[in-house]
Amino acid sequence: MANFNTHLSVAAAGSCCATVVCTSYFNLNILDAFILLVLGTIAGLLPDIDSDHSTPAKWLFRFVMLGGCLLVVVFTYQRVPPLYVLAYVLAAALVMHFILFKLFKKVTSHRGLFHSVPAALLFGLVTHALGMHVLAWSLSFSSLAASFVAGGYLLHLLLDEVFSVDLAGGRLKKSFGSALTLITSKAWGSYCMLYALIIVGVFLLPMPEPFTAWIDIAKGFVSV
């Protein structure tokens, strides 16, 4: 398995190359190009969030806590006195730290659901949904951002598989095959749930033109 620095370097390099190509092909501005670069780089670290002591997990939890506290401030500062706002922020931070994060660590295991191909697709769809409905991005840019997230995520998994091959010794390590996972017998129910969420997302979210024809065909089969 590759370490944090290797994942970060490869994700940044891959995202940089993809950003240069997309900037030239889609005529992107500097801000859009920077957003894609950042998304691809971060996505290249996401599969390790299920490792309790990994650097990506620590940074993600800090980011989520900061974002959650900021949302509490946004939704309360005009409605309640400042002292109440501080109390709500403190309560939100405590709930996230002692309940949500503890629960996340308890129900996840390293190289589990988050370390799989369907997880990469689901993170891409979530990015697409947030881009369209929260950040008001265009359909084309939301789809492009989703591709960078899914691509960076898959790059992490592929890199772990590469490091599972001992080229010098000519053998496969025990971790081989545990990165690019499609489904496992031990957690097949959870994987089926992931695939169900992906199917629902594809059907409900607007998709770029190359995918619409395939989606219409799938809807036709479902309606028969």
N, C-alpha and C positions, 0 to 999 in steps of 0.2 A: 504494500500500500504506500502510495506517495505521501510525503509529509506536507505540512502547511505551505512552506515556502515554494515547493515545487508546484503545488496546485495553484497558488497565487500567480506565480510567474507564467505558467502555461495558460491559465485563464486570461491573464492580461494580454499576453502575446496573441493568443487566438482571437480575442475580442478586438484587439487593435487591427489585425489583418482584416477581419470581417467588417469592421467599421470603415476602413479605407475603401474597401470594395463597394459597400452600400452607399457611402457618401458620394462616390463617383457615379454609381449607377442610378441612384434615386435623387441625386442633387440635394442632399441634406445640408442644413445649416450647421453651424458649429455647435450650438446647444443640443440639437437632436443627435448629432454624432457623439457628443460627450455623454449623453444619457445612455445611448446604446453601449458605449464602451464600459461605463460603470455597471450597467445591468449585467452584461456578459461576464464581467470580472467577478462580481458578487455571486452570480449564479454558479460560477466555477468552484465556489466554496460551500454552497448550500447543503450538499449531501452529507456533510460532516456535522450538521447541527444536531444529529441524534447521538453524538458522542458527548457525554456529560462534561468532559474536561477539555474539549477541543477549542481552539481559538475561534473558529467561526461561530460555535455555539455561544461562547461568552459574549462576542460582539453582537450577535443577533439578539440575545436576551437584553443587552443594554439598549440596543436600538429600539426594540419593542417596548421596553419600559419607558424610554424617553418619549417615544411616539404616543404611547397611551396617556402619559401625563400631560402632554401637550394637547391632546384631544379633550381631556377633562377641562383644561383651562379654557379652550376655545368654546366649549359648550356651556360653561358655567360663569365666566367672568362678567357677563352682562346681566346675569340673573340673580346672583347672590353676592353678599359682601365678600371682600378680599380674604378675610379669615376663614370663611366657609370654603372658598376656592382652595386655599392651602390645605384645609382639612380633607377635601375631596381628593386632591392630588396625592396626599400622604396615604390615604386609604387605598387609592388605586395602585400606588407603588407597592404597598404591603401585600395586597391581594395578588398582584402579578408575581411578586418575588416568592411569597411563602405558599401560594396555592397553585397558580397556573403553571409556573415554571417547575415546581416540585412534581405536579401531576404529569407534565410533559416528560420529564426525566424518568418517571416511573413507568409510563406506558410505552416508551420508545426504547429501542436497543440499537446499538451501533450496527450498521449494515443491515438495518431492517427495512421498513417501508420507505423511509426517506432515501435509501440507497438503492433505488430501482428506476427502471425506465418509465413506468407509469407515473411515478412521482415527478419526473422531469416534465412530462407532458402536462400534468396537472398544474405545476408551477407556471408553465407557459400560459395556460388558459387563465389562471388567476391574474397574471400580469396583463393579459389581453382585456379581461373584464375591468380591472382597475383603471387601465388606460382609457377605455371607452367611457365608462360610467362615472369615474371619480375625477380623473385628471383631464377629461375632455380632449383626449388625443383623437386624431383622425383614425379611421379604420385601417388605413395602410400603415401608419406609424405604430399603432397598437399591435398590429400583427407582426410588424418587424421587431418590436420590443419583445413580444412573446417568443419569437424565434430565437432571439439572442439569449433569453433566459433559459429556454429549453436546450438550446445548443451548448451554452456554457455548463449547464447541469450535466448533460450527456458527456461532455468533454472530461469532466471530473471522473465520471464512472469509467470511461474508456481508459483514462490514465491509470486508475487503480488496477484495472485488468492487465494493463501492460506491465505494471510493477509486480503483478502476481506471477510473472514468468521469469524464472531464473535462467537467463541466457547463458551465464557462465557455466552453471551446473547442468544445463540442458534438462530442466525439470520444471514441473508446475508446483507452485506453492499451495498450501492448504486454502488460501484465500481466493484462489482462482475460481471464477464463476460466480462469486458472491457480490460483484459490483453491478454488472449489467443484468440485473435480475428482472424477469418478466412476471414471474409468479412462483410461489413456493408452496409446498404441500402443508407446511406447518401454519402458514398464515394465509391460506387461500381465500378465506372469507374477507379479510381486510383488503387483499388485492382486488377481489371482485368489487368491493366498494369503491376502490380507487378508479377502476375501469368504468364503473357506473357513473361516477362523478364526471369523468372525462367525456363520456357519451352525452350526458345531459348538457355539459358545457358546450360541446360542439354543436348540438342541436339548437341551443338557446341563444348563444352569442352570434353576432354577425361575423361572417367570415369573408376573407378576400376572395375575389372572383375565381382563382384557380381551384378553390375548395368547394365552391357552392354547387357545382354540378354533381360531385360525389355525394354531398350532403342530401341533395334532392333525390338521388337514386336510393340512398339509405332510407330516407323518409318514405319513399314509395314502397319499399319492402316492408317497413313497419306497418303501414296502413293497410296492406293486403290481408 
